[in-house]
């Protein structure tokens, strides 16, 4: 019984570590993209990085309230 408990805990710890590494990389990548956009804005470059524009809206799609206000 004790061996099963130890084995279960070790397996859980290994799985948790793998998930943490995988999710951590996604967060790091997203943070780098935000930092790059902020640097471009501060240095006077384009406001958004290339390829990050919103897709064209069709007539059937409604606008979100935040899209009606220009900053």
N, C-alpha and C positions, 0 to 999 in steps of 0.2 A: 504494500500500500504506500509506503513512504517513497519507494523508488518511482512509482507512478506519479506521485505529487511533484517530486523534484523534476522528473522528465517533463511534466506538463508545464511547470513554471519556466523551465529553460526554453521550451518550445514557444511559449507565449512571449518571452523576452526577445527571442530571435525574430519572431514575426513583428513585434512592436518596433524593433530596431530597423527592420527593412522598410516598414511603412513610414517611419519617421524620416529616413534618408530620402525616400521617394518624394514625399510631400514637401520636405524641406527644400529640395531642388526646385520644385515648381514655384514655391514662394520666393526663392532667391532669384529665379529668372524673371518673375513678375516685378520684383523690386528693382532689378537692374533696368528693366524697360522704363519704369516710372522715373528713375534717376536720370536716364538718358533724355527723356522728354523734358524734365525740369531743367537740365543743363542747356538744352537747345533753347528753351524759352528765356532763360536768364542771359544767355550769350547773344540773344537776338536772332536766333535761327527760326526756322518754321515752328509753328505752335504744336504740330503733331508730327510724329515720325511717319515716313512714307509707308503706305499700306495700312494705316490705321483709320482711314476715313470710313464713315458709316455707309452702308449700302444704300442705294437709291430706294426711295419709298414708293410704293404703288399707291394708287388712288384709294384702295380699299383699307389701307392701314391708317389708323388714327395717329395723330401726333401726341406725344407725351407733353405734359405741362411744362416740364423743364426745357423742352426743345423750342418753346415759343419765346423764351426770354434770351436775348443776346447779352453776352458778357462783354 
